[in-house]
Amino acid sequence: MDISGKTAMVVHQVNAKMVAQPGAIAPDAAKSAAREFEAVFLTETVEDMLNSVDIGDFGGGHAEETWRSFLARAYADQIAGQGTIGIAQSIENTIAAYRQSQAALLESKE
């Protein structure tokens, strides 16, 4: 699998931090993962929307099928970047709650 662009940069940053501090989690890993999940979810949603509407002149053929997913991802990235949907924030809060519960569980075992 070939990873490029912004995703490759995030993966490289997380890997570099993990190498520098074995066992440590990058401080913004939850935020990055939550935002990426929101973007992927929105990509699927926008792509379904694009499949259900008449796009007019931008229509027909194999090329449209190929490029429609790129258009959907671009729209999704813009929507997710605004931070108005709330999916990423909800996931980030859930990850934080999970981490707190795990920390409390570890403390109770000591």
Secondary structure, DSSP 8 states (H G I E B T S, - for coil): ----HHHHHHHHHHHHHHHHSTT---TTHHHHHHHHHHHHHHHHHHHHHHHHS--TTS--HHHHHHHHHHHHHHHHHHHHHHT-S-HHHHHHHHHHHHHHHHHHHHHHH-
